[in-house]
């Protein structure tokens, strides 16, 4: 690896991300860092990196290691430890290759939603105390954005943190992080395996602070095409959510091929495209497209465009060709904030999916009362 100043600086920038073990008595809970991050801005010793360079920098994180890249070039590899008891939180990075192998860089970090800020110095320099890089400071300040952050699924639809106390706000953040991790095909970041439930190849169970996570990957066949219903069912404890309903759900269908790379995107059918598209008949494809359109309409707060109301009065039950939809609209209070669990649950008729297993497609999430008004226009 070329360890000229710029290459080392780029490598060190890309080295900084989180998912290792903390210093101190308790193990660090992962902060939902797994995935791909892109550089938004970087300042080294008071000088900003040019936009053309920033756009090339990328970081891919696993549980305890990462791969940093500049375009197609792999720059750096490392491990690192966290100290979350400090303010600001601290990160120590140890190189595992090249001239930085075995050498420790010291830094601080801040994680706010899908934005990760890291300020650090190269090995041998003092740890920064603020998120800035002044000329002559030897500090390197980097801002990362989670790739695809604008399309990440939202579990709690709110305007900021609507009057929640610190405990509730932390639960909401943890629950959301676990939800996104599961939809992306990964283990929850915060909830731990439930010791009271035996995991299987199809189902896994986790216990978080005030909530439980049920991960499902159930084999099904829809209109003759084999695949899985994959997703998360989150059950909130009574001291977290008050109401008749305590569950939020997000489950979607994947073909066998698409299930190899789960995506946390808002679509009920992950069925590929072009040559990889499943061999559904024209009738089956029309049915799938109608079902998808109704699902997306309900998520957007609209009435289904294909399925028709199953009752004289509009009660939220709709019947389509080969499927029926229940649009959930249940009052709930979370941390003293009134709102609703809202979204569609779709079930298929036996002739469409006859496996006798969990085959429901769903997208039920929380909305504050104000956000619900905006969604439904009422």
N, C-alpha and C positions, 0 to 999 in steps of 0.2 A: 504494500500500500504506500502511495506517495504521501509522506508526512511533512510536506512543505506547509508553511503557516496556514494558508487558506484551507488545504485539505484537512489538516488537523482541526482547524476551527470548525469546519463543516461537520467533520466526524463527531467532534465533541458536542456540537449542537444536537445532532441527531441521536446522540447517546442518551439524552436526558428524557426519560419517560418512566412511568411508575408501574411496577407490579412485583416488587421484591419483598423481603422480610424486614420488618422495622427493627430499630434498635430499641431496647427496653424490655419490660417484663411481658408485655402482651404482643402476640403476633399482629402485624398490620393487616387490616382488612383491605383487600384490593379495591382501588377506586375506579373500577370499570374502565381501565386503561387499555385493555386488549383491543386490537384492531389497527386501523391505519390512520395516521395523523399527517397533515400537510402543514408546511410552514407558512405562517401568515406574515411574520416580520422577524427580523433578527438584527441586533446591534452588537458589534464587537468592538470593545475598547472605544466607545463613542462614535463609531462609524457604522452606518446602516449598510447591510448587504444589499446589492442591487436587486431589483425586482426579478430580473431574468434568472438570477441565482436562487432566490427565495422560492420561485415557482418549481424548481427542480428538486428541492429537498423534501424527503418523505421518510416517515418512520413507521415501521410495522412492529407491533408489540405482541408478544405472547405472555404467558403467565410470569416468567422470570427472566426472559431475555428479549432482545429486540434486534431487528435488522435495519440499519440506516442506509439510505441510498441518495445519490445525487444523479438523477436521471436513471440510467441503466447501471451505473457504477455502485457497487456495494462499498460503503465507506468504513463502517466501524461496527464492532460488536462489543457488548459489555454486560456486566451485571451491576446491580446497585442496591443500596439499602436506604431506608427511610427512617426519619425520626419525626413522628407526627405530634410529639409532645411539645416541640419547640414552636415558637411564634416569631417569624413565619416558619412553616414546616421545612425540614431540611432533607436534602438528598445527597448521598455520597455515591460516586460512580467509579467503578474500577474497570479499567480496560482489560480485554482478554486477548488482544492481538497487537502486532506491530510495535511501534515505539512507545505506545501508551499501555502496553501489557503490564498488569500489576500495579499501575499507578492510579492514585485516587484523586479525583476532582471533587471539589466541595461546592454545593449550591443550595438554593432555596427554591420552593415551588408553590404555586397556587393553582388549584383546580376549581373552575367555576363553570358547571354545566359542560359544554363542549369546547371550552377554551382552557388551555393549559399554559401557564406562564412559568418559565424557568429562568433563573439567573444564577450563573455559576462562574467559577474561575478554573483555569487549567491547573494540573497538579503542581503543588509547591506554592500556590498563592492562597491568601486568606479567603474565607467564605464571605460572599457578599451579605449585606444586611438589608438591602432594599432592592426592589425590582427596577433597576436602572443600570445603564452602562455609560458612565461618563468617560471622557477622554483621559487616558492615563490611569484608569481604575483597574484595568486588566479584567473587568467583568464582561460577561457575554450574556445578553438578555434576549430570550427567544419566546415568541408567542406561537403556539401550535393550535390548529383547529382540527377537530375530528373530521375525517373525510366523510362527506355525505351527511354532515350534521343537520343541514336544512331539511333532510328527509327522514331523520330519526323519528320513530314512533313516539307519540306523547301519551303518557298514562294518566297524568293529572293535568287537566286543562284549566289553567288559572291565569290571573294577572299577577305575576310575581309570586310572593309567598303571602297569601291572603290572611294575615293575622294569626298564622300558626305559631305556636310556641316552638322553642328550639328542638324539643324532643320530637314533635310531630313533623317539623320541617326535615329533620334528619331521617325519620322513617320514610317520608315521601321520596327523598333523594335516594335512599338505599333501595327502596322498592322499585323505583323507576330504573335505576342502574341494572338491577337483576332482571327486570322485564326486558330491557334492551339486549342484555347479554344472551338470554335464553332465545329470543327471536333470531339472534345472529348465530345460533348453533353452539353457544358456549355455556359453561356452567355459570350459575349465579355468582356475582362478584362478592356479595355480602352474606346472603343466607347460607347456612351450613346444612349438610345432609341431616335429615330428620331421623334420629335414632329409633323412633317408634314405627317406622315404615320401611319395608324391604323394597329396595329399588329393583327394577327389572330392565330388560332391554327396551321395553316400551314406555315405562313410566319411572320417573325419579321424583323424590320428594325432598323439599328443603324447608328449613325453619329460619325465619329472620326475626328481627325485633318488631313484634306486633303484626307479623304477617307470615303466611306460608306460601310456598311456590310449588305447584304441581306441574312438572314438565312432561309433556306427552309427545310421543312419536309413534302413532298408531298406524299399522299397515291397513290400507283400505283399497278398494277398487271403485272408481267412479266412471260409470259408463264404459266399463271394460278396460280402463286404463289403471294400472297398478301404481301405487304410490303411498304416501303417508299423510296423515293429518298431524301437523307439528305445531307446537306453540306452548303458551303458558296460561295456567289458571292461577290467579292470585287470590287468596282468601285472607281478608283483613280481620284481625282480632277485634272483639267487641269494644276494647278500650281505644282502638284506632278508628273504627268506623261504627257509627250508630245508625241502625235501620234494619228493615226486614231482609235486605240482600247485602251480602258482605263480599261478593266475588266480582272480580274483573277478569275478562277472558280475551285472549287473542290467539286464535288457532286458524291455520290455513292449510290448503292442500299443496303438496309437492309431488311431482312425478319422481320416480326412483332416481333418475339422473339429476334432477334439480335439487333433490334432497342432499346431495353431496356438498352443496354450498348454500346453506340457508341464508336468506336475506331478510333484514328487518325493514321491509318496505310494505306500503299499504296496498296490498292486493290479495284477494282470496285464493287465487290459483297461480301457483308457480309451475308453469308448464312448458317453459322454453319457447323458442321461436324458430322460424325457418325449418330447416331439416330436423331439428331436435324436437319440434312440436309433436305431441302425441297423436296417434292415428284415430282421432275421434271421427265418427261419421258426421255428415253435415247436420243431421238432426241433433246429435249430441253436442256438437260445437255451438250450435245456436242456443241450446239450453244453457251451456256453460257461460256463454257471453251474456245471456239475459240474467243469469244468477249473479255474475260479476257486476253488471251494471246496477242491479238492485242493491247489492251489498255496498257499493261505493256511494250510491245515492243516500242510503241510510246513514252511512258514516258522515256524509256531508250535511246531514240534517234534513234531507229531502225525503219525500215519499217514493216508494219503489215505482219504477217506470214500466215494469213488466208484470210482476206479481200483483194480484188484486186483493182488496180487503176481504178477509174470510168471514166477516160478520157485517150485519147491517150497519152498526155503528163502528167507526174507525177505532178499534181497540188495540192496534199495534200488531195484529196477526194478519199475515198475507199469504196467499197461495199462488205459487207459480207453477210452471210445467215441470213436474218432477221434483219440486222442492217447496218447502214452506219457510217463511221468515217470521220471527218474533222480534220486534224492535223493543228492546228493553228501555224503560224510562222509569227508574225507581229512585225515590227520594233517599238521600243518605247524608249524614253529617260526619265530616272528617275533621278532627281537631277543633270542633266548635264552628266549623265553616259549613254552611248548608249548601247542598248541591244535588247531583243526580248521577247514578250509574246509567249510562246511555250507550246504545249501539245495537247492531243486529246479531242475531244467532240464526244460522241457516241449517236446516236439516233436510236430508234427501229422502225421497220415497224409496221403498225397498227395491224396486226394479232398477233404480239408479245406483244405489250403494247397498248391497245386501250382505255385508260382512258381519253384521250384528255387533259391531264395535263402535267406539267413539268416532263419528264421522261429521260432527258439527263444525261448521266454519263460524267464527265469531270475532267480534271486535267491540267489546264492552269496556268503556273507560269512564273516568270520573270527570265531571264538569261542575264548576261552581255554578250557583244559580245565575249569576251574571253572564258567564260564558255560555250557559245553556240557552239563555234568551238570545244571545247573538247567533248561536248556531241555528236555532229553529226560527228565528225572526219573530219571536212572540213577546 
